[in-house]
Amino acid sequence: LMTAVALTAFSGIASAVPISGSIGFTGAYTHDGANLLDGTTIFISTAEVAGVVTGSFAAEGITAGDAASYSDFTYNPISTPIANIWSVGTFSFTLNNMVVDFQSENLLALSGSGLISSTDAGLDDAYGQWTFTANDTGSNMTWSSSAAPEPAMVLLLATGLIGFGFARKMRKA
């Protein structure tokens, strides 16, 4: 009964499918310091989709080699989100937070989370995780983003599992 009530309550809320899957990029960049330890701003000069594209990204026809647009960014802790840090096809990514995982003169590793959006009316925004690595010796960068489960979907799954547990317990009694 609880499961039926939860399904009914949540069924009217979702109007589209949440964005799912993962996508990666590679490209060239420059920075504003003498090395990655001194610099704080990354300027992406070229970027393209790299590796295996999955989920909504693949369903929209994005494949390895497709050109991507990037915004320059500062890798000190950000105080406000950076809209459209990357975009490709109908998708864009708003960077919400960033952590410096590793930094040396020749290597930079960042990670965080943000919001993946699409101009496709059939897709709902989704929170995503991201990682960025930069190698100063060749000025190469990689970026990967993947959609995280939507909180409402996790709540719905948990409610359903709890309902099944109660139903099973009541049947044994």
FIBA-783439 format. One record per residue (C-alpha): chain; residue number from 1; x, y, z. Coordinates in Angstrom, 3 decimals. Example, Ala and Ser with C-alpha at 12.3 -4.5 7.8 and 13.67 -1.06 7.14 Angstrom:
residues 2
   mitor   gutor       east      north         up
       A       1     12.300     -4.500      7.800
       A       2     13.670     -1.060      7.140
END
This chain:
residues 173
   mitor   gutor       east      north         up
       A       1      0.000      0.000      0.000
       A       2      2.839      2.395      0.902
       A       3      4.537      1.645     -2.397
       A       4      1.379      2.383     -4.346
       A       5      0.892      5.660     -2.485
       A       6      4.537      6.673     -3.095
       A       7      4.341      5.797     -6.778
       A       8      1.141      7.781     -7.158
       A       9      2.577     10.781     -5.304
       A      10      5.753     10.898     -7.375
       A      11      4.286      9.935    -10.761
       A      12      2.867     13.388    -11.451
       A      13      6.085     15.200    -10.545
       A      14      8.424     13.937    -13.261
       A      15      7.734     15.487    -16.643
       A      16     10.813     14.260    -18.471
       A      17     13.627     11.757    -18.186
       A      18     16.611     12.822    -16.058
       A      19     19.920     13.139    -17.917
       A      20     22.032     10.036    -17.364
       A      21     25.379      8.658    -18.444
       A      22     28.907      9.954    -18.742
       A      23     31.006     11.935    -21.169
       A      24     34.689     12.826    -21.372
       A      25     36.722     15.508    -23.120
       A      26     40.325     16.050    -24.066
       A      27     42.070     19.093    -25.406
       A      28     44.741     21.739    -25.111
       A      29     44.991     24.581    -22.629
       A      30     47.237     27.302    -21.295
       A      31     47.419     28.814    -17.814
       A      32     48.331     32.165    -16.325
       A      33     51.337     31.140    -14.203
       A      34     54.931     30.090    -14.744
       A      35     53.742     26.550    -13.968
       A      36     50.631     24.795    -12.622
       A      37     51.710     25.474     -9.050
       A      38     51.846     29.238     -9.675
       A      39     48.857     29.578    -12.040
       A      40     45.215     29.872    -11.039
       A      41     43.356     30.288    -14.332
       A      42     42.935     27.678    -17.067
       A      43     42.304     28.823    -20.638
       A      44     40.927     25.973    -22.787
       A      45     41.994     26.460    -26.402
       A      46     40.546     23.295    -27.960
       A      47     38.360     20.486    -26.663
       A      48     36.626     17.467    -28.124
       A      49     34.632     14.513    -26.873
       A      50     36.906     11.561    -26.063
       A      51     36.382      7.952    -25.057
       A      52     33.099      6.136    -24.567
       A      53     29.948      8.279    -24.403
       A      54     27.003      6.714    -22.541
       A      55     23.399      7.355    -21.532
       A      56     21.606     10.515    -22.624
       A      57     24.740     11.877    -24.301
       A      58     24.979      8.853    -26.612
       A      59     21.203      8.842    -27.189
       A      60     21.467     12.438    -28.454
       A      61     24.097     11.339    -30.988
       A      62     27.229     12.731    -29.324
       A      63     30.309     10.693    -30.217
       A      64     34.074     10.813    -29.757
       A      65     35.622     13.575    -31.832
       A      66     32.706     16.021    -31.569
       A      67     33.887     19.558    -30.818
       A      68     33.064     21.009    -27.386
       A      69     33.040     24.584    -26.114
       A      70     34.703     25.506    -22.828
       A      71     34.799     28.547    -20.587
       A      72     38.020     29.658    -18.930
       A      73     38.005     29.077    -15.184
       A      74     39.919     29.832    -12.023
       A      75     40.768     26.849     -9.867
       A      76     40.802     28.531     -6.512
       A      77     37.738     27.612     -4.462
       A      78     34.781     29.079     -6.354
       A      79     32.233     31.215     -4.535
       A      80     29.594     31.284     -7.283
       A      81     28.667     28.660     -9.881
       A      82     30.279     28.934    -13.325
       A      83     27.560     28.501    -15.961
       A      84     28.338     26.591    -19.148
       A      85     31.851     25.510    -18.156
       A      86     31.452     23.112    -21.078
       A      87     28.824     22.574    -23.743
       A      88     28.395     20.059    -26.541
       A      89     25.309     19.332    -28.620
       A      90     22.245     20.181    -26.530
       A      91     24.120     19.727    -23.219
       A      92     25.906     22.157    -20.901
       A      93     27.468     21.895    -17.454
       A      94     27.288     24.449    -14.637
       A      95     30.188     24.038    -12.235
       A      96     28.908     24.310     -8.630
       A      97     31.980     23.392     -6.604
       A      98     35.594     22.442     -7.026
       A      99     38.299     20.771     -4.926
       A     100     42.004     20.760     -5.756
       A     101     42.858     17.056     -5.356
       A     102     46.524     17.415     -6.374
       A     103     48.689     20.248     -7.581
       A     104     52.362     20.419     -8.560
       A     105     54.402     22.318    -11.121
       A     106     53.517     19.748    -13.804
       A     107     50.188     18.208    -12.797
       A     108     46.807     19.485    -11.642
       A     109     43.850     17.324    -10.568
       A     110     40.475     18.894     -9.708
       A     111     37.070     17.411     -8.913
       A     112     33.625     18.501     -7.798
       A     113     29.986     18.571     -8.752
       A     114     27.620     20.582    -10.881
       A     115     24.419     20.580    -12.885
       A     116     24.134     18.978    -16.321
       A     117     21.427     20.620    -18.450
       A     118     19.986     20.109    -21.910
       A     119     17.917     22.261    -24.227
       A     120     16.016     19.072    -25.165
       A     121     12.569     19.382    -23.536
       A     122     12.494     15.598    -23.006
       A     123     15.455     15.697    -20.607
       A     124     15.492     17.017    -17.049
       A     125     18.607     18.519    -15.487
       A     126     20.717     16.190    -13.363
       A     127     23.425     16.681    -10.784
       A     128     26.764     15.362    -11.905
       A     129     30.261     14.642    -10.686
       A     130     33.296     15.848    -12.620
       A     131     37.067     15.471    -12.690
       A     132     39.695     17.533    -14.487
       A     133     43.377     16.749    -14.977
       A     134     46.006     18.879    -16.652
       A     135     49.544     17.939    -17.631
       A     136     51.862     20.931    -17.987
       A     137     54.512     19.133    -20.038
       A     138     52.246     18.839    -23.068
       A     139     49.532     21.318    -22.085
       A     140     46.938     18.547    -22.368
       A     141     43.775     18.355    -20.304
       A     142     41.017     15.811    -19.745
       A     143     37.570     16.359    -18.230
       A     144     34.963     13.777    -17.407
       A     145     31.406     14.304    -16.194
       A     146     28.807     11.776    -15.140
       A     147     25.226     12.204    -13.989
       A     148     24.505     11.262    -10.380
       A     149     21.181      9.687     -9.366
       A     150     18.426     12.241     -8.893
       A     151     17.487     12.598     -5.202
       A     152     13.785     12.023     -5.904
       A     153     14.556      8.786     -7.741
       A     154     16.662      7.544     -4.821
       A     155     13.850      8.475     -2.404
       A     156     11.319      6.654     -4.568
       A     157     13.496      3.525     -4.680
       A     158     14.063      3.621     -0.905
       A     159     10.338      4.072     -0.222
       A     160      9.518      1.122     -2.462
       A     161     12.064     -1.113     -0.752
       A     162     10.737     -0.163      2.679
       A     163      7.198     -0.916      1.464
       A     164      8.255     -4.358      0.229
       A     165      9.932     -5.024      3.576
       A     166      6.777     -4.127      5.527
       A     167      4.605     -6.183      3.175
       A     168      6.826     -9.230      3.624
       A     169      6.895     -8.810      7.410
       A     170      3.089     -8.481      7.562
       A     171      2.640    -11.593      5.421
       A     172      4.819    -13.676      7.789
       A     173      2.793    -12.569     10.847
END
